[in-house]
Amino acid sequence: MPTQKLRVAIIGGGTIANAAHIPAWRDQPSAEIVAVADSAPENARATATRHQIPHASDSFAEMLATAKPDVVSVCSPAHCHKEQAIAALRAGAHVLCEKPLALTSADAIEMFRAAETAGRLLLVGQSMRFYNQIAAAREFAASGQVGEIYCADAARLRRRGVPGHGVFHVRALSRGGVLYDLGVHILDTLLWIMGGPAVVAASGMTFTKLSNRDEGLITSEAEGGAPVGVFNKRTYDHDRFDVEELATAFLRLGNGAVISLRVSWAANVPDNAGGVWMMGTEGGLWFDPRFLDLRLVRNMGRYQVDVTPKLPAPAPNHPFYAHWKEIAHFVRAIRGEEELCVRKEEVVNVLRGLEAIYRSAAEGREVRLDERAQ
């Protein structure tokens, strides 16, 4: 007998849902999208019409009760994640939730606890892990090609790239700015490649110098991280910008390694400046955080050698192709064919690191994670 298809529901009708989650789920032969919900009824209806989804609602609770999905993709703003993901888990659905999973590490722990209680899977959408360059870098590190990674320096700097397609820039709805948008991806990637060492201390600073004023510049959605999929563009209001546009941090890890991290939505630097350098005892790694290029730096006898691996072409040829791989992985995990590649401890570690950076910036000192109890 044929296996019954997974019934999938989408919460959120914004860019990441339309450009990534919905197309990737539709590409899964063992899944069908049965419903979409968005607090704005017109967004829910437009998304349903665009993708031939049979049910649209402005209430995620009504959608869960009516559609009875097996899986839910949470693609809403970050301040909604906790309530919506827990409701979906309690309704019996597995959940794929966009990053950041929650506004605080305590909320993230509560969400994982809800998943454990419900006996359902909760996958956090750390999609950078599924880009070919990042996956290869992880393989090189895990196989010992670079030895002990003791130092990493990462910069992902947009010149003028404040997301104009959502509410990323409003603190009440997102809690943080570029650290919670780009920083969560970069820090997760570094720690994953390094084998998951715990963040034990952070020293950081955050800045808002440009994005809360009207510079009158011509910019594009692509510069803000949305090369495709913007159908219900909000009018960006610089007067509402009250989060950080640039953050810089120095992190100490439990295994003695260190990370230097810089991320920006707006800074007077060349377009897409930056890169990731990871230094180990037997070699090093360099890659572009826009998922371009990868180099393995090694010695061969008396010679210093840079190795450029030949990587598979993106499949599909789409800016968000990693979401196709992420969702295929989630389906296999739901079937019991493999373990989730993003673990609770990793998610909480990243969020605690970001919290420590914010606290350090506010207090002007290094913050140790063991201070949290105080």
C-alpha positions as CSV (number, residue, x, y, z in Angstrom):
1,M,0.0,0.0,0.0
2,P,1.3,3.5,-0.8
3,T,2.4,5.6,2.2
4,Q,0.0,8.4,3.1
5,K,1.4,11.8,2.3
6,L,2.4,14.1,5.1
7,R,-0.2,16.9,5.6
8,V,1.8,20.2,5.8
9,A,0.6,23.5,7.0
10,I,2.4,26.9,6.8
11,I,2.2,29.6,9.4
12,G,3.2,32.9,7.9
13,G,2.7,34.2,4.4
14,G,5.9,36.3,4.0
15,T,9.0,36.0,2.0
16,I,10.6,33.0,3.5
17,A,7.4,31.0,3.2
18,N,6.7,32.0,-0.4
19,A,10.3,31.8,-1.6
20,A,11.6,28.8,0.3
21,H,9.3,26.7,2.5
22,I,6.3,26.3,0.2
23,P,8.3,25.5,-3.0
24,A,10.5,23.1,-1.1
25,W,7.6,21.3,0.5
26,R,5.8,21.1,-2.9
27,D,8.9,19.4,-4.3
28,Q,8.6,16.6,-1.7
29,P,6.6,13.7,-3.3
30,S,5.6,12.4,0.1
31,A,4.1,15.7,1.3
32,E,1.2,17.9,0.4
33,I,0.5,21.5,1.7
34,V,-3.0,21.6,3.0
35,A,-3.3,25.0,4.7
36,V,-1.6,28.4,5.3
37,A,-2.3,30.9,8.0
38,D,-1.3,34.5,8.4
39,S,-2.6,37.2,10.8
40,A,-3.2,39.4,7.7
41,P,-6.1,37.7,5.9
42,E,-5.1,39.1,2.5
43,N,-1.6,37.6,2.9
44,A,-3.1,34.2,3.7
45,R,-5.5,34.3,0.8
46,A,-2.8,35.6,-1.7
47,T,-0.3,32.9,-0.6
48,A,-3.0,30.1,-0.9
49,T,-4.0,31.3,-4.4
50,R,-0.4,31.7,-5.6
51,H,0.5,28.1,-4.6
52,Q,-2.9,26.4,-5.0
53,I,-3.2,25.7,-1.2
54,P,-6.8,24.6,-0.4
55,H,-7.2,26.3,3.0
56,A,-6.3,29.8,4.1
57,S,-6.9,31.4,7.5
58,D,-6.0,34.4,9.6
59,S,-5.9,32.3,12.7
60,F,-3.2,29.6,13.2
61,A,-5.3,28.1,16.0
62,E,-8.3,27.7,13.7
63,M,-6.0,26.3,10.9
64,L,-4.5,23.7,13.3
65,A,-8.0,22.6,14.4
66,T,-9.4,22.5,10.9
67,A,-6.5,21.2,8.8
68,K,-5.1,18.8,11.4
69,P,-1.6,18.9,9.8
70,D,1.1,16.3,10.4
71,V,3.9,18.9,10.0
72,V,3.9,22.7,10.4
73,S,6.5,25.2,9.0
74,V,6.6,28.2,11.2
75,C,7.6,31.2,9.0
76,S,6.2,34.0,11.1
77,P,8.2,36.9,12.8
78,A,10.4,35.7,15.7
79,H,8.1,37.0,18.5
80,C,5.4,34.6,17.3
81,H,7.6,31.4,17.2
82,K,7.2,30.2,20.7
83,E,3.4,30.4,20.9
84,Q,2.8,29.0,17.4
85,A,5.3,26.2,17.6
86,I,4.1,25.0,21.0
87,A,0.5,25.1,19.8
88,A,1.4,23.0,16.7
89,L,3.4,20.5,18.7
90,R,0.5,20.1,21.2
91,A,-1.8,19.6,18.2
92,G,0.2,16.6,17.2
93,A,2.4,18.1,14.4
94,H,6.1,18.0,13.9
95,V,7.5,21.5,13.6
96,L,10.1,23.2,11.4
97,C,10.6,26.6,12.8
98,E,12.6,29.4,11.2
99,K,15.6,30.9,13.1
100,P,15.9,32.3,15.6
101,L,13.9,29.6,17.3
102,A,12.9,32.0,20.2
103,L,13.6,35.4,21.6
104,T,15.4,33.9,24.6
105,S,17.3,30.7,25.4
106,A,14.8,30.0,28.2
107,D,11.9,30.1,25.7
108,A,13.8,27.8,23.4
109,I,14.2,25.3,26.2
110,E,10.5,25.5,26.9
111,M,9.8,24.8,23.2
112,F,12.0,21.7,23.1
113,R,10.4,20.5,26.3
114,A,7.0,20.8,24.6
115,A,8.3,18.7,21.7
116,E,9.6,16.0,24.0
117,T,6.2,16.0,25.9
118,A,4.3,15.7,22.6
119,G,6.6,13.1,21.2
120,R,7.2,15.2,18.1
121,L,10.2,16.6,16.3
122,L,11.2,20.2,16.4
123,L,13.8,21.3,13.8
124,V,15.2,24.8,13.9
125,G,15.8,26.2,10.4
126,Q,19.6,26.8,10.6
127,S,19.6,26.4,6.8
128,M,23.2,27.5,6.3
129,R,24.2,24.0,7.4
130,F,22.7,22.7,4.2
131,Y,24.6,24.8,1.7
132,N,27.2,22.8,-0.2
133,Q,30.2,24.8,0.9
134,I,29.2,24.7,4.6
135,A,28.5,20.9,4.5
136,A,31.8,20.3,2.9
137,A,33.7,22.4,5.5
138,R,32.0,20.4,8.3
139,E,33.1,17.2,6.6
140,F,36.7,18.4,6.3
141,A,36.7,19.4,10.0
142,A,35.0,16.2,11.2
143,S,37.5,14.0,9.3
144,G,40.5,15.7,10.9
145,Q,41.7,17.6,7.8
146,V,42.2,20.8,9.8
147,G,43.0,19.2,13.2
148,E,42.0,21.2,16.3
149,I,40.2,24.4,15.3
150,Y,41.3,26.9,17.9
151,C,40.5,30.3,16.3
152,A,37.8,31.5,13.9
153,D,37.2,34.9,12.5
154,A,33.9,35.6,10.7
155,A,32.5,38.7,9.1
156,R,29.2,39.0,7.1
157,L,28.9,42.7,6.3
158,R,26.1,44.2,4.2
159,R,26.7,47.7,3.0
160,R,23.0,48.7,3.0
161,G,21.0,45.6,3.6
162,V,18.3,46.2,6.2
163,P,15.5,43.7,5.5
164,G,12.6,45.7,4.1
165,H,10.3,42.7,3.8
166,G,9.4,42.2,7.4
167,V,9.6,43.5,10.9
168,F,13.2,42.5,11.6
169,H,14.0,46.1,12.6
170,V,11.4,46.5,15.3
171,R,12.6,45.5,18.7
172,A,9.2,44.7,20.2
173,L,8.6,42.1,17.4
174,S,12.2,40.7,17.0
175,R,14.1,41.6,20.2
176,G,17.3,42.0,18.3
177,G,18.5,43.1,14.9
178,V,21.4,41.9,12.7
179,L,22.6,39.5,15.5
180,Y,19.3,37.7,15.5
181,D,19.1,37.7,11.7
182,L,22.7,37.1,10.4
183,G,24.6,36.5,13.6
184,V,22.5,33.5,14.6
185,H,23.4,31.8,11.3
186,I,27.1,32.6,11.4
187,L,27.6,31.6,15.0
188,D,25.6,28.4,14.5
189,T,27.7,27.5,11.5
190,L,31.1,28.2,13.2
191,L,30.2,26.2,16.3
192,W,28.8,23.3,14.2
193,I,32.0,23.0,12.1
194,M,34.1,23.2,15.3
195,G,32.2,20.3,16.9
196,G,29.8,22.2,19.2
197,P,32.0,23.7,22.0
198,A,30.1,25.7,24.6
199,V,30.2,29.5,24.6
200,V,31.6,30.4,28.1
201,A,32.2,34.2,27.7
202,A,31.4,37.0,25.4
203,S,32.5,40.6,24.9
204,G,30.6,42.6,22.4
205,M,29.3,45.9,21.1
206,T,26.3,46.9,19.0
207,F,25.8,50.0,16.9
208,T,23.0,51.9,15.3
209,K,24.4,54.9,13.3
210,L,22.8,54.7,9.8
211,S,19.6,52.8,9.6
212,N,17.5,55.1,11.8
213,R,17.8,58.0,9.4
214,D,16.6,58.5,5.9
215,E,19.7,58.5,3.7
216,G,17.6,58.6,0.5
217,L,19.6,55.8,-1.0
218,I,18.5,53.5,-3.8
219,T,18.5,49.9,-2.4
220,S,17.0,46.6,-3.4
221,E,15.3,43.7,-1.7
222,A,18.2,41.5,-2.7
223,E,20.6,43.6,-0.7
224,G,18.3,43.0,2.3
225,G,18.5,39.2,1.9
226,A,15.4,38.6,-0.3
227,P,16.5,38.1,-3.9
228,V,13.1,36.4,-4.6
229,G,9.7,35.9,-3.0
230,V,8.7,39.4,-1.9
231,F,5.0,39.7,-2.7
232,N,3.6,41.7,0.2
233,K,6.3,44.3,0.8
234,R,5.8,46.4,3.8
235,T,6.8,50.1,3.7
236,Y,10.1,50.3,5.5
237,D,10.0,53.1,8.1
238,H,13.4,54.2,9.4
239,D,11.7,56.0,12.3
240,R,10.7,52.5,13.7
241,F,14.3,51.2,13.5
242,D,15.3,50.5,17.1
243,V,17.6,47.5,16.9
244,E,21.3,47.1,16.1
245,E,22.5,47.4,12.5
246,L,26.1,46.3,13.3
247,A,27.5,44.0,16.0
248,T,31.0,42.9,16.8
249,A,31.9,40.3,19.4
250,F,34.7,38.1,20.8
251,L,33.6,34.8,22.2
252,R,35.5,32.3,24.4
253,L,34.7,28.7,24.1
254,G,34.8,25.9,26.6
255,N,37.5,24.0,24.8
256,G,39.9,27.0,24.8
257,A,39.1,28.2,21.3
258,V,37.9,31.7,20.4
259,I,35.6,33.3,17.8
260,S,35.7,36.8,16.5
261,L,32.3,37.8,14.9
262,R,31.2,40.8,12.9
263,V,27.8,41.2,11.2
264,S,26.1,44.2,9.7
265,W,23.0,45.3,7.9
266,A,24.4,48.7,7.3
267,A,28.1,49.8,7.3
268,N,30.3,51.9,5.0
269,V,32.2,48.9,3.6
270,P,32.4,47.4,0.1
271,D,29.3,45.4,-0.9
272,N,29.2,42.0,0.7
273,A,32.5,42.4,2.5
274,G,33.8,39.7,4.8
275,G,34.6,36.0,4.9
276,V,35.1,33.2,7.4
277,W,38.5,32.0,8.4
278,M,38.9,28.9,10.6
279,M,42.4,28.1,11.8
280,G,43.4,24.6,13.0
281,T,46.5,22.7,13.9
282,E,46.6,20.7,10.7
283,G,45.1,23.1,8.3
284,G,42.5,25.9,7.8
285,L,39.2,26.7,6.1
286,W,38.1,29.8,4.3
287,F,34.6,30.3,2.8
288,D,32.4,33.2,1.8
289,P,29.4,33.5,4.1
290,R,27.2,34.1,1.1
291,F,27.7,30.4,0.3
292,L,30.3,31.0,-2.3
293,D,33.7,29.4,-2.6
294,L,35.6,27.1,-0.1
295,R,39.2,26.6,0.4
296,L,41.1,24.1,2.5
297,V,44.5,25.4,3.5
298,R,47.1,22.6,4.1
299,N,50.7,21.7,3.9
300,M,52.0,19.0,1.6
301,G,55.5,18.0,2.5
302,R,57.6,21.2,2.3
303,Y,54.9,23.0,0.3
304,Q,52.0,25.2,1.4
305,V,48.9,24.3,-0.6
306,D,45.4,25.7,-1.1
307,V,42.8,23.1,-2.1
308,T,39.6,24.2,-3.8
309,P,37.2,21.3,-3.7
310,K,34.9,20.7,-6.6
311,L,31.4,20.9,-5.1
312,P,28.0,19.9,-6.4
313,A,26.1,22.5,-8.2
314,P,23.1,23.9,-6.2
315,A,20.0,21.8,-6.7
316,P,17.7,23.3,-7.5
317,N,19.4,26.4,-8.9
318,H,17.7,28.7,-6.4
319,P,19.0,31.3,-3.9
320,F,17.3,29.3,-1.1
321,Y,18.2,25.8,-2.3
322,A,19.4,24.9,1.2
323,H,15.8,24.9,2.3
324,W,15.0,22.1,-0.2
325,K,17.8,20.0,1.4
326,E,16.7,21.0,4.9
327,I,13.1,19.9,4.3
328,A,14.2,16.6,2.7
329,H,16.2,15.9,5.8
330,F,13.2,16.7,8.0
331,V,11.0,14.3,6.1
332,R,13.7,11.5,6.5
333,A,13.9,12.3,10.2
334,I,10.1,12.1,10.6
335,R,10.3,8.7,9.0
336,G,12.9,7.7,11.5
337,E,15.6,7.3,8.8
338,E,18.1,9.7,10.4
339,E,18.6,11.9,13.4
340,L,17.8,15.6,13.4
341,C,21.0,17.5,12.5
342,V,20.2,20.5,14.6
343,R,20.2,19.5,18.3
344,K,18.6,21.2,21.3
345,E,22.0,21.7,23.0
346,E,23.3,23.5,19.9
347,V,20.4,25.8,19.6
348,V,20.5,26.8,23.2
349,N,24.3,27.3,23.1
350,V,23.9,29.7,20.2
351,L,21.1,31.7,21.8
352,R,23.0,31.9,25.1
353,G,26.0,33.3,23.2
354,L,23.9,35.9,21.5
355,E,22.3,36.9,24.8
356,A,25.7,37.3,26.3
357,I,26.8,39.6,23.5
358,Y,23.8,41.8,24.0
359,R,24.4,41.9,27.8
360,S,28.1,42.7,27.3
361,A,27.2,45.6,24.9
362,A,24.7,46.9,27.5
363,E,27.1,46.7,30.4
364,G,30.4,47.4,28.7
365,R,32.3,44.4,30.0
366,E,32.9,40.8,29.2
367,V,30.1,38.5,30.3
368,R,30.7,35.0,31.5
369,L,27.8,32.5,30.9
370,D,28.2,31.1,34.4
371,E,27.0,34.5,35.7
372,R,23.5,33.7,34.4
373,A,22.3,32.2,37.7
374,Q,23.2,35.4,39.5
